């Protein structure tokens, strides 16, 4: 089949996926069913990269809902000491950024991070943190790398973000994970040194969340692939970069490692546009016109295709985004505290006002929960888990928390001065909001989380029922109709047995570690609610049946509920290990907030006392790991 004839860019095999079966039976067009089914197949191929015990159905998030009992130990991040040589690279990298900023030569005349900064970071090993030592990098464990990005974000969030672009979703992870020995030896040393900084070219003008709409094509001609197409919103792209290019080869999604020329030419051009976010780095489009790439640059995973490669790196990038958010929110808090003491209303500093104290307390809770998710998810990655569901939780929470912190807490505390030129909020508001879109828009990812959560249950119980109904020509089943009951006689038994067990058999007691009583109560609440979710989720699937795919709002609502319960469990367990009173109090606040959202309960006076006491404590004594105030108070009158 030629590339031009194919509308399915992910033809990995002839097996019909669960998603394709459900969509077809649900009345969707063959085209839509194939396209969504293609994504489902690619997801299946990613699963096969991992040992069975580390695949999604055995992940902590999936097991917490569907297993009888909660694997509490899998929700606890493991204490880990960063190797001394890696720690030195991290320390030197932060110091490099700080020194450039102090000297005033961090940005060029266009407001972009200078090439000198990039090269200096390369000389201390920053770009090679995730490259193996045998290829010139540091071989940094991800449980060290992810929390380090929080620290780097406090020095500069853009530099922290570029580490993720380069090492997680850029060319480093695809080559390290999927490249052959020759490709690794050729590319990784240059990527480690920073000689070839990297990016990942996936998004197109018409292909974002719908990756089956890719149109960039590579055609093999002799010893080269000839590439034609356009990419859009690609971060860290200038001439001379090395990119992972997602394209179509003979109708199938593939990834080519592409060295961009040092200058634009007839075959390679950049599409320049104004973009509010990412203003300190280069975010541009790429246009290829008969651009030649050596055929040996094709990455060929043992299992899967180009989407397999893309999905693998995205999980790492999602943890990195949450880590960056934790650092950025600390910058906001560090800016709020001196302002709260300076700004007075009716003769009293606003640091003494309940509303400001509540904002500081709430922000502290968001930060601790983000820290907890970063520590937990990065530990799972190092242990060998795919971590797809867990990384989605981290990404959605991190990006939405940063958005809330910026608008509801940071901006409102600074008032009108927040919009001045030179103010940290006014100058960076788009940077604070854009992560809600990066690595997948939040609500779209929440539906992906839900799909992963219900996939096995649907395949085991609902797919056989759907096929039996379709074979009998029944569109609206009625169990009281003898003809319908007869059609379902062979497939209803297993599901009925599962339901009976859920209703009748008691769930095992949750074995929680020794914890402060308030945090233990939160963990118990989350565990109990997670164990009650199967009937609620299955009931929703039963109600909407094959039309569930169109109930995006309901799927998003259920997904959000499960995610909040997971955050409560991970955060309470994380904070329970801390001896710091502020960390524990902050975790208590965010767990109470999430619990109240789940129960749709009214805020109590006791809660207001607790959150304002925490905020007052932070206003007077600071917050653990908080940097010095990142900006000056503007217009002191």
N, C-alpha and C positions, 0 to 999 in steps of 0.2 A: 504494500500500500504506500503510495507516495505521501509526502508531507501535506501537499495541498489537498488531498482527498480526505484526510483524517480530521475528524472533529473531536477525537478523544485523545488528548495528549498523554494519557497515563495508561496505555494498554499494557499492563504488566502480565496479564494472563487471561485465560478464557473463563475463569471461575466468576460466577455472578456474586457480587457482594451482598451483604445483608441490606445495606442502604439502597442498592439498586433494586433488589427484590421488593422492599417495602415501598419504594417510590412507584414502581411499576404497578404493584397491586393497589396502591393508593390512588391511581388514576393520573399520575404524572405522565408527561410526554416521554417518549423513548429517548429523546435528546437530553432532557433534563435528568432522567434517571441514569443515563450513561455518564453524564458529566459528574454528578454527585457520587455515583458509584465509583468513578475513577479515583476520586479523592479518598474514598473509603478503602479502595484497594491499595493505594499508596501508603495509607496508614497501617494496613495489615503488613505491608512489606517492612515498614519501620519496626514493627513488633518483632519480626523475625530476626532482627539484628541483635536482640537481647535474649539472654537465657530465660527459659520459661518462668523461673521464680522471680524474675525482675520485670516481666511484662506487665501491661496495664491491669489485667485482671488480678494480678497478685500485688499490685501497688497498695500502699497504705490507704489512699483515698478510696479506692474501689472496695477494698476489703472492709473498711470501716462501715460501709453501707450494707454490703451484701453478705459478708461473713456473719456467722453467729458469734459475736464477740468482737471486741476492738483490739487490734494488735498495737497496744499502747507503746511498746518499745520502739515501733517503727515511726512514731510521731515525735520522738525525742532526738534532737540533734546531738551528735556525739562530740564531746570536747576534743579539740585537736590543736596541736602545737605546730605552727608553721616552721619548716626547716630553716636553719639559720641563713643559708645562702639565698634562699628565696626571700626571706625577710629583708636582707640587705638590698636586694633589687627593689623591693617595695619602698623601703625607706628612702633610697636614693632617688627613686622616681618622684615621690612626693616632694622631696627637697628640691629637685630640679624645677618642678612647676612653681614652687614657692619663690625660688630665686629669680626666675624669669619675671614673675609678676612684680616682685620688689624692685627690679631694675627697670620696669616699665617697657620691656621689649617682648612681651608675651604675644601681643597682637600686632598685625601689620596695619598699613594705612587703610585697608579695606575692612578692618575688624576681624580678620581671619587669624587663626593660630599660625604663627610663623613656621617656616620650614626649619629654622634653627631650633625651635622647641622640639619638633618631631625628631630631628636628628639627635639632639641631646638626650631625649628619652630613649632612643635606640641604643645610644652608647652605654646607658646604664642597665639595659636589658628589659625595659618596659614592654616592648612589643613582642618579646619572646617568652613572656610569662607562661603561656599555655602551649608553647612548643616543647617537645621532648628534648632532654639534654643531649641525646645523640645527634640531634640536628641543630644544636647551637642555642637552645632555649633553656628555661629553668625547670621545666616539667612540674609546674605548680599544681598541687591538688586543687580541685575546684572549691573545696571547703575553705581554702585559704584565699583563693583568687576572688571569690564573690564578696565576702565581707571587706576585703581590701578595697574594692571599688567604692564602698561606702566612705572609706577614709579618703580615697582620691577625689571623690565627689565634693568633699568639704574643701579640698584645695582648688578643684575646678571640675564641675559636672561634665563639661564637654570632653575633657581629656579622659575622664572615667568612661564616658559613653563610647569614645573611639576605641578603647581597649576591647569593648564588647563587639563593636563593628568589625574590628580587625581579627580578634581571636575567636569569637563565638559564631557570629553569622557571616563573617568575611571568609577569606580563603583559607585561614589557618585550620579551622575545624574540618572543612570538607577534605582538604589534602591529607591532614593527619589521620582522619578516620577512614577515608575511602580511597586515598591515593595508593598507587602501587609503589614499590620501593624506589624505582627510578624517579617518579614524580615527587616523592618525599625528599629525596636527596637533592633534587634540582630546586625545589621551591622553598622548603621549610627553612633552610639556613638564611635565605634572603628575607623571608618573612619574619624570622626571629630577630634579625639585626635591625630591621626597619628599612633596609635598602629598598624593599618593595612592600609598601603599606597596601592594605587590601580592602576590598568591599565585596558585597554580594549583590548581584544584579538579578532580582527576581520580579519586582513589580513592573507592570507595563501600563500604558495609558488606559487600557480596558481590562486589566487583570490585576486585581488586588486580592480581596477575599476569595474571588472565584479564580483559582489558579488554572482551571481547565480552559480559560479564555486566552492563554498564552499564544502569541503569534510570531515571536522571534524564532526564526528558522535557521538551522545549520545544515548545509547540504555537502556531503562528502564528494570532493573532486580530487582525485589522485591522493596526494599526501596531506591535503589540507581540508578542513571544513570551511565552507564559505558561509558567512553569517549575514543575515539581513533581518532588520527589525529595530525596535526602539524600546528602551528601558526608561523608567521615570522614578523620581524621588529616591535616587541612589546616593547614600551618604558616603563621604570620603572618596569621591571620584574626581580626580584630575588626571591629565595625561601622565603616564608613567606608573600608574597603579597596577596591581595584579588583582583581578576580580574573578569570582566564581559566577559564571554566566549560565543562567537557567534558560534553556531553549528547547526547541523541538527538533529531533533527529528522526527521520522516517516516522513521524507521527507520535513518537514517544518522548516524554520529558527526559532531558539529559542535562548534565552540567559540564561545561568546558572551563578549564582554567585559562584565563586570557590575560596576557601581558599587553596593556594598552600602550600605544606608541608614545614617545616623549612629546609629540605635538599633534594637534588635530590635522587631519588630511581628508582626502575625498572619501575614504572608506570609514573613517572614524571621526565623529563630531560630538561635541557636547551641546545639549540643549540647556541653555541658561534661562533662569526665570527668577522672579523675586519670591522668596519664601521667608516667612517671619520666624519660623523655628529654625534651629540649627544654624544660627547666624554666624557662629564663630568657626564653622567648618564648611566643607564644600558639599552641597547637596544639589545634584544636577541630573539631567537626563542624558542618556547615551544613544546615539544613532549609529547603526552599523549599515553600511552599504557595500555588499560584496567584500566584507572584511575577512581576511584569511587567518585561520588558527590551525597550527599543526595538529594532525590527527592524534598524536600521542598525548595531547592535552586533555583528552576525554577522561573523566572520572567514571569508573565502571564498578559500582558496588556489586558485591557478590549476590546480594538479594535486593531487588527493588530497582528504582530508577532515579531520575533527577529530583522528584518530589521527596523521595526517601532522604536524599542528601539535605535538602532544604529543611525538612522537618526536624532533622537531628540537631542542627545548629540552633534552630529557633528556641528550643527548650533552654539551652544555656543562656541565650540572649534574654529570655524572659526573667530568669533569676537575676541576671546582671542589671536589668532595668529596675527591679525592686530594690536591689542594693544601692543603685544610684539614687533612687527616690529617698531612701533612708538617710543618705548623706545630704541631699538637697534640703530635706525638711529640717535637718539640724542647722543648716545655714539660715533658714527662715527663722527658726527659734532663736538662734544667736543674734539675729537682727532685731527680733521683737523685744527681747529683755531690756536692753539699754533704752530703747524708745519708750517702753512702758514706764520706766523710772523717770525719764525726762518729761514726757507729756503729762500735764496735770489738767484736771477738770474740776472746777469748783474748789480749787485749793488743795486737791489731793492727787498724787500720781495715779495714773490709770492702772499701775501694777497692783493697786489695792482694790480695784474694782472687780466685782464678781465675773462680769462678762469676759474681761481680759484674762483673768485667772482660769476661767473655764476653757478658753481657747488654748492656753498653754498646757493645761491638763489633757485636753483632747489631743493636741499635737503630740504630746509625749506618748500617749497610747498608740497613736498611729505609727510612731517611730519604732517603739518596742515590738509591735506586731510585725512590722516590715523586717526588723532584725531577726525575729524568730523564724519567719518564713525563709529568709535567705540562708540562715544557718541550717534549717531542716532540709530544704530542697537541695542545697549544695552537698550535704552529707549523703543524701540518697543517690545523687549522680555519681559520687565517688564510690559508693557501694555497688554500683552497677545497674541501678534501676533506670528504666526509661524516663520516668518522672513526668510524663506529659501532663497528667491531670494536676499534679502538685505544682508544676511550673506555671500552669495557667492560673492557679489560685494566687501565686506570688505576683505574677504580672498584673492581673486585674486589680488586686488589692494595692500594690505599689503605685500604679499609675493613678487610680482613683483617689488614693490617699493624698498623693502629691497635689492633685487638682484641688481637692477640698482644702488642704492646708494652705495652698496659695490664695485661693479666693475667699474662703470663709474665715480663715484664721489670720493669715499674714496680712493680706490686703486690708481687711476690715480693721485690724488693729492699727495699722499705719495711716488709715484714713486717706485724705486727699493727697498727702505727700507721696503716696504710693505711685502716683501717676506722673511724677516729675521725671524729666530726663536725668539719668544718672542714678535713679533709685533702683534697688535690686529687683523690686517687683515689676515696675514699669519697663525696665530693660529686659526682663526675662520671662514675662508672662506667657509667651508662646512656648518657651522651653518647658515651662511647668505643665502646660496643657497637652502638648504634643505626644507625650508617652501614652496617653489614652488610645492613640492610634498605632504607635510603633508596635512591632511584633504581633500585630493582630488587634483589631478594635475590641474593646472589652466585652460588649454584649455578644459579638460574634464568637469570641473565644468562650464565653460562658455556654453558648449552645454547643460548641465543640466539646467542652467539658461534659455536658449532659449526654451528648451522643456516646462518648467513651464510657460514661457511667452506665448507660442502659443497653449498650450493644450486646453484651453476652446474654442478658436477661431476655432481650428481644429475640435474639437468634435461637435461644433454647426453647422459649415458650410461645412467643407471638408469631414468629415466622411460620411454624407449622400450622398454626390456627389460620393465619392469613391465606396460606396456600390452599388449605382445605376449603375455606369459604369461597375463594376464587374458583376452584375446581367445580364447586356446586353452584356457582353463579349467584351467591348470596352477598348482597351489598350491605344490608342492615340485619345482622344476626339477632335472633330472639331465642334465648335458651328454652323458652316455653313452647316454641314451635317444634313439634316432633320431627319435621323434616330437617330443621336446622340442627337439632340435637343429634340426629342420626349422622349428619354430615361431619359433626365434630367429635363423634364418639371415640375415635382413635387418637385424637390429639389433645383433648381437654383433660385427660387423666393426670398427666404430669403437672400441669399448671394448677389443677385443683388440689393436688397433693402438696404442692409448694405453699399455696395459700393457707391450707389447713395448718401446716406446721408453723407458719408465721403467726397465725391467730392464736394457736393453742399452746405450742411449746414455749416455755419461758426462755428468755435470752440469758446467756451466761453472765455471771457477775464480772464487772469490769475491775481489773486489778490495777489500781493506780499507785504510783510510788508515794513515798512520804513527801507531803507538800503542805504549804500554808493552807489553812482551812478555806479561806476565800477562793484561792486559786484552785483548790481541789474541788470545790463546789462547781466552779465553772467547767472544769474538765469533766466532771460527772454529768453535768447538764448536756454538754456537747456529745459525750459518748452515748447517753440515753437517747437523745434526739436522733443521732445518726443511725442507731439501731432500729428506730421506728420509721425511718424513711422508706424502706423497701415497699411497705404496703401503700404509702402515699404515692410513690413513684409508679409502682405497678398499677395502682388504681387509675392514675392519669393516663397511662399507656392503654389500659383497658377501655377507658372512656372515649378517648379519641382514636384509638386503634391506628390504622394506617394514615389517618389525617393528622397525626401528631406532628409530622414534619412541617405542617403549615401553622402550628400553634407556637410560633416563636416566642411570644410573650410569656406563655405558660412555661415553656421549657426554660427560658431565662430566669423566671421567678423561682422555679424549683432548683435550678443550678445555683443561683445566688444563695439560697437557704443552705444547701449542702456546703458550699464554699465557706460561708460564715461559721458554720459549726466546726469545720476543719481548722479555720483560723483560731477559734476559741481554744480548741484542744492543743494545737501546736504552740500557741502563745502562752497559755497557762503552764504547760510543761516546761517551756523554755525559761520563763521568769522564775519558776519555782527553784531552779538551780542557782539563781543569783542571790548574792548576799546583800545587794544594794536595795535599800528601801524604796528609792525612787523608781527603779526598774519594776519592782513588784507592784507598787501602787499604780504605775502606768499600765501594766498588764491588766490589773484588776479593772481599771477604767474602760479600756477598750473591750474587754470581755463583757462588761456590763452593757456597754453600748450595743454590741453585736447581739447579745441576748435579748435586749429590749426590742431591737429591730425585728428579730425573729418572732417574738411573742406579740409584737405591736402593742407594747405596754406603755403606760404613761411614765414620765420621769418623776422619780420620788425626790422629796426634800433631802433624804439621806444621800442620794447620789450627788445632788448639787453641793452638799457639804464636802463630800469626798473629792470631787473633781476640782473644786475651788481651793481646797486645802493643798492639793497636789500642785495646782498652778501657782499658788502663793509660795510654796516651798521651792519650786523651780525658779520663780522670779527672784528669790533672795539667794538661793544657793546654786543655781544652775542645774544642768542635766549631764549625766555621765557621757564623756566623750564629746562634749560640745566644743566647737572651735571658738576662737576669739571672734568678736563681732566682725562680720565680713564687710560692713559698710559704715559710713559716718551718718550721723543724724543731719538731715538736710534742713536748711532754713530754720536755724535755732531761734525762733521768736514766736 
